[in-house]
């Protein structure tokens, strides 16, 4: 199995796992956002691995969403005229979403300005310790502009990577 | 339709791909073809585009690969390298070299709105 296919396979599993907590109202928002962040990261890494990015580099960095994912989205928006919307605001909204998804990782925090993340507690501006489980991330792809389109693109891209590699 | 929009040649597909990217992303300022000095005539060598975008992150040369997609007229593998305008200057001055034997080639203009 190639590195690209292996990353795509794991992205597929993460994205499927994201959907499971959505049916459980007791499951905190951080859990499915965590899965979304991991799926997005691995999808990007699958594309980068296909171009020879060394596995060691891919394993050590998590800031691989805000740059590559809009490029991936643009490729699909440009070619899927019938299946995806092509209005220019869609890509603009996707770019903003990608940055917000990248910031869900604990190691990506805008130089300390955005400590909130899906995995580990942090100290908020009032000095209180916050658990991700109790935090309102205010990020629902169902309600965000172009959220559904981004999910659709991720699924198409993953499935194509699994077919071709 | 012109040959450029219907053709199956690598040149025609590269132009079509560049124009379609301009159409969906107004923040793209310029698009250049990247060519391999030694392998560009090889059908298996991907189409490579260097896209200059003010809205992208400053992350250097990060090639992102895609498979062909015949239904939309993309008959070759493609690679997109997206950089910020200041990174394009660094590429031009040799401070940020492209990988392999790649070099920046022709520029594609933004198509007129239809």
Interface residues (C-beta under 8 A of the other chain):
Chain A: X44 X47 X48 X50 X51 X52 X53 X66 X67 X68 X70 X71 X72 X74 X75 X77 X78 X79 X80 X81 X86 X88 X90 X91 X92 X95 X160 X161 X164
Chain B: X17 X20 X21 X23 X24 X25 X26 X27 X51 X55 X56 X57 X59 X62 X63 X64 X65 X66 X67 X69 X72 X74 X78 X79 X80 X82
